[in-house]
């Protein structure tokens, strides 16, 4: 058992391990945002319909999801590339929202066919959304790895160039300007 823990700790320190852990953490955060929004909207009857409450909760969670995944999980900085990042991300996000809407339709059918309390209905709607999200999560991971690809050689090359420039610019105490 100890070797499994040690190998997991070693893997978690690799680039792939860090990325997957950050992607998972981002997903947990945005699932919490979506879950909370759905529970508030539907549970407090701010948005009385299952479909609209699920849609609103998921759209709200998509906004921080993009930024958390792009900046934190995949380490991308600077302006987003519209065609290579924004379009595929939002297309996949809306596909995920559509998939969660299928779950919402199923939950609505169950809600209307039973005479449960509103609390039980809210729990069913929120749980169905989490299940739909979990199913879609793996597909998003595969696609996001393609979209936000990390070119390790390019980063190493940039770091070496920066290091060479900093060494070339900084005078050392043995340079002629220091000995005068």
Sine and cosine of phi, psi and omega as CSV:
sin_phi,cos_phi,sin_psi,cos_psi,sin_omega,cos_omega
0.00,0.00,-0.61,0.79,-0.03,-1.00
-0.90,0.44,-0.61,0.79,-0.01,-1.00
-0.92,0.39,-0.55,0.84,0.06,-1.00
-0.91,0.42,-0.68,0.74,0.03,-1.00
-0.90,0.43,-0.71,0.71,0.01,-1.00
-0.88,0.47,-0.66,0.75,0.01,-1.00
-0.94,0.35,-0.57,0.82,0.06,-1.00
-0.91,0.41,-0.68,0.73,0.02,-1.00
-0.89,0.46,-0.67,0.74,0.03,-1.00
-0.90,0.43,-0.69,0.72,0.02,-1.00
-0.89,0.46,-0.62,0.78,-0.04,-1.00
-0.92,0.40,-0.27,0.96,0.03,-1.00
-1.00,-0.03,-0.13,0.99,0.05,-1.00
-0.99,0.17,0.23,-0.97,0.01,-1.00
-0.87,0.49,-0.74,0.68,-0.01,-1.00
-0.89,0.46,-0.66,0.75,0.01,-1.00
-0.89,0.45,-0.72,0.69,0.03,-1.00
-0.87,0.49,-0.67,0.74,-0.03,-1.00
-0.90,0.44,-0.72,0.70,-0.01,-1.00
-0.92,0.40,-0.62,0.78,0.03,-1.00
-0.91,0.41,-0.67,0.74,0.03,-1.00
-0.93,0.38,-0.63,0.78,0.05,-1.00
-0.89,0.45,-0.68,0.73,0.03,-1.00
-0.90,0.43,-0.69,0.72,0.03,-1.00
-0.89,0.45,-0.66,0.75,0.06,-1.00
-0.87,0.49,-0.66,0.75,0.01,-1.00
-0.91,0.41,-0.64,0.77,0.04,-1.00
-0.89,0.45,-0.69,0.73,0.01,-1.00
-0.88,0.47,-0.76,0.65,-0.05,-1.00
-0.95,0.31,-0.47,0.88,0.11,-0.99
-0.92,0.40,-0.63,0.78,0.07,-1.00
-0.89,0.46,-0.64,0.77,0.04,-1.00
-0.90,0.44,-0.75,0.66,-0.01,-1.00
-0.89,0.46,-0.74,0.67,-0.01,-1.00
-0.86,0.51,-0.73,0.68,-0.01,-1.00
-0.89,0.45,-0.69,0.73,0.00,-1.00
-0.89,0.45,-0.68,0.74,0.00,-1.00
-0.90,0.43,-0.71,0.71,0.01,-1.00
-0.88,0.47,-0.68,0.74,0.01,-1.00
-0.93,0.38,-0.77,0.64,-0.05,-1.00
-0.89,0.45,-0.76,0.65,-0.07,-1.00
-0.99,0.12,-0.68,0.73,-0.05,-1.00
-0.90,0.43,-0.63,0.77,0.01,-1.00
-1.00,-0.03,0.10,0.99,0.04,-1.00
0.87,0.50,0.49,0.87,0.12,-0.99
-0.93,0.37,-0.69,0.72,0.16,-0.99
-0.87,-0.49,0.97,-0.22,-0.15,-0.99
-0.94,0.33,-0.39,0.92,-0.04,-1.00
-1.00,0.05,0.66,-0.75,0.01,-1.00
-0.86,0.50,-0.71,0.70,-0.08,-1.00
-0.89,0.45,-0.76,0.65,-0.04,-1.00
-0.94,0.35,-0.58,0.81,0.04,-1.00
-0.91,0.41,-0.67,0.74,0.03,-1.00
-0.91,0.42,-0.69,0.73,0.03,-1.00
-0.87,0.49,-0.75,0.66,-0.01,-1.00
-0.88,0.47,-0.71,0.71,0.00,-1.00
-0.88,0.48,-0.65,0.76,-0.02,-1.00
-0.96,0.27,-0.59,0.80,0.05,-1.00
-0.91,0.42,-0.67,0.74,0.03,-1.00
-0.87,0.49,-0.66,0.75,-0.03,-1.00
-0.95,0.30,-0.38,0.92,-0.03,-1.00
-0.93,0.36,-0.53,0.85,-0.02,-1.00
-0.88,0.47,-0.81,0.58,0.05,-1.00
-0.93,0.36,-0.43,0.90,0.01,-1.00
-0.87,0.49,-0.70,0.71,0.00,-1.00
-0.86,0.50,-0.75,0.66,-0.07,-1.00
-0.94,0.35,-0.65,0.76,0.03,-1.00
-0.89,0.46,-0.72,0.70,-0.02,-1.00
-0.92,0.38,-0.70,0.71,-0.06,-1.00
-0.92,0.39,-0.76,0.64,-0.10,-1.00
-0.99,0.17,-0.71,0.70,-0.17,-0.99
-1.00,-0.02,-0.80,0.60,-0.09,-1.00
-0.95,0.32,-0.70,0.72,-0.08,-1.00
-0.98,-0.21,-0.09,1.00,0.10,-0.99
0.91,0.41,0.45,0.90,0.02,-1.00
-0.99,0.11,0.69,-0.72,0.03,-1.00
-0.83,-0.56,0.22,-0.98,0.05,-1.00
0.99,0.13,-0.12,-0.99,-0.04,-1.00
-0.91,0.41,0.55,-0.84,0.03,-1.00
-0.97,0.24,0.63,-0.77,0.09,-1.00
-0.99,0.15,0.88,-0.48,-0.12,-0.99
-0.86,0.51,-0.80,0.61,-0.09,-1.00
-0.97,0.23,-0.56,0.83,-0.08,-1.00
-1.00,0.01,-0.38,0.92,-0.05,-1.00
-0.85,-0.52,-0.82,0.57,-0.14,-0.99
-0.91,0.41,-0.79,0.62,-0.05,-1.00
-0.88,0.48,-0.77,0.64,0.01,-1.00
-0.90,0.44,-0.63,0.77,-0.02,-1.00
-0.89,0.46,-0.79,0.62,-0.06,-1.00
-0.94,0.35,-0.52,0.86,0.08,-1.00
-0.89,0.45,-0.71,0.70,0.02,-1.00
-0.93,0.36,-0.60,0.80,0.04,-1.00
-0.90,0.44,-0.69,0.72,0.02,-1.00
-0.94,0.35,-0.52,0.85,0.11,-0.99
-0.90,0.43,-0.64,0.77,0.06,-1.00
-0.91,0.42,-0.64,0.77,0.05,-1.00
-0.91,0.42,-0.66,0.75,0.05,-1.00
-0.89,0.46,-0.64,0.77,0.04,-1.00
-0.90,0.44,-0.65,0.76,0.03,-1.00
-0.93,0.37,-0.45,0.89,0.06,-1.00
-0.92,0.39,-0.56,0.83,0.09,-1.00
-0.87,0.49,-0.68,0.73,0.08,-1.00
-0.89,0.45,-0.62,0.78,0.02,-1.00
-0.91,0.42,-0.63,0.77,0.07,-1.00
-0.88,0.48,-0.67,0.74,0.04,-1.00
-0.90,0.44,-0.69,0.72,0.01,-1.00
-0.90,0.44,-0.64,0.77,0.02,-1.00
-0.88,0.47,-0.65,0.76,0.02,-1.00
-0.89,0.47,-0.66,0.75,0.01,-1.00
-0.93,0.36,-0.67,0.74,0.00,-1.00
-0.86,0.51,-0.68,0.73,-0.04,-1.00
-0.97,0.25,-0.39,0.92,-0.03,-1.00
-1.00,0.00,-0.21,0.98,0.01,-1.00
-0.88,-0.48,0.36,-0.93,0.03,-1.00
-0.94,-0.33,0.86,0.51,0.02,-1.00
-1.00,0.05,0.20,-0.98,0.07,-1.00
-0.94,0.34,0.31,-0.95,0.02,-1.00
-0.90,0.44,-0.53,0.85,0.04,-1.00
-0.90,0.44,-0.70,0.72,0.04,-1.00
-0.91,0.43,-0.65,0.76,0.04,-1.00
-0.89,0.46,-0.68,0.74,0.01,-1.00
-0.89,0.46,-0.69,0.72,0.02,-1.00
-0.88,0.48,-0.67,0.74,0.03,-1.00
-0.89,0.45,-0.70,0.71,-0.01,-1.00
-0.89,0.45,-0.73,0.68,-0.02,-1.00
-0.91,0.42,-0.68,0.74,0.01,-1.00
-0.90,0.43,-0.67,0.74,0.02,-1.00
-0.87,0.49,-0.64,0.77,0.03,-1.00
-0.90,0.44,-0.66,0.75,0.02,-1.00
-0.90,0.43,-0.66,0.75,0.02,-1.00
-0.90,0.45,-0.70,0.71,0.04,-1.00
-0.88,0.48,-0.66,0.75,0.02,-1.00
-0.89,0.46,-0.69,0.73,-0.03,-1.00
-0.89,0.46,-0.65,0.76,0.02,-1.00
-0.90,0.43,-0.67,0.74,-0.06,-1.00
-0.98,0.21,-0.31,0.95,-0.09,-1.00
-0.85,0.52,-0.70,0.71,-0.05,-1.00
-0.90,0.44,-0.69,0.73,0.03,-1.00
-0.87,0.50,-0.69,0.73,0.01,-1.00
-0.89,0.45,-0.62,0.78,0.01,-1.00
-0.87,0.50,-0.72,0.70,0.00,-1.00
-0.89,0.46,-0.72,0.69,-0.04,-1.00
-0.93,0.35,-0.67,0.74,0.00,-1.00
-0.89,0.45,-0.55,0.83,0.07,-1.00
-0.88,0.47,-0.53,0.85,0.05,-1.00
-0.97,0.24,-0.67,0.74,-0.05,-1.00
-0.93,0.38,-0.79,0.62,-0.10,-0.99
-0.98,-0.17,0.73,0.68,-0.07,-1.00
-0.86,0.52,0.66,-0.75,-0.01,-1.00
-0.97,-0.25,0.92,-0.40,0.00,-1.00
-1.00,-0.01,0.99,-0.12,-0.09,-1.00
-0.88,0.48,-0.67,0.74,-0.01,-1.00
-0.90,0.44,-0.62,0.78,0.02,-1.00
-0.90,0.44,-0.67,0.74,0.00,-1.00
-0.91,0.41,-0.68,0.73,0.03,-1.00
-0.88,0.47,-0.69,0.73,0.02,-1.00
-0.88,0.48,-0.70,0.71,0.03,-1.00
-0.88,0.47,-0.65,0.76,0.01,-1.00
-0.91,0.41,-0.64,0.77,0.02,-1.00
-0.91,0.41,-0.66,0.75,0.03,-1.00
-0.89,0.45,-0.71,0.71,0.02,-1.00
-0.88,0.48,-0.65,0.76,0.02,-1.00
-0.91,0.42,-0.68,0.74,0.02,-1.00
-0.90,0.44,-0.65,0.76,0.02,-1.00
-0.91,0.41,-0.64,0.77,-0.01,-1.00
-0.93,0.37,-0.57,0.82,0.04,-1.00
-0.94,0.34,-0.64,0.76,-0.03,-1.00
-0.94,0.35,-0.49,0.87,-0.07,-1.00
-1.00,0.10,-0.64,0.77,-0.08,-1.00
-0.98,0.21,0.86,-0.51,0.05,-1.00
-0.97,0.26,0.51,-0.86,0.05,-1.00
-0.98,-0.19,0.31,-0.95,-0.01,-1.00
-0.87,0.50,-0.30,0.95,0.00,-1.00
-1.00,0.02,-0.11,0.99,0.02,-1.00
-0.92,0.39,0.46,-0.89,-0.03,-1.00
-0.84,0.54,-0.53,0.85,-0.03,-1.00
-0.93,0.36,-0.35,0.94,0.00,-1.00
-1.00,0.04,-0.37,0.93,-0.09,-1.00
-1.00,-0.03,-0.14,0.99,-0.02,-1.00
-0.96,0.27,0.00,0.00,0.00,0.00
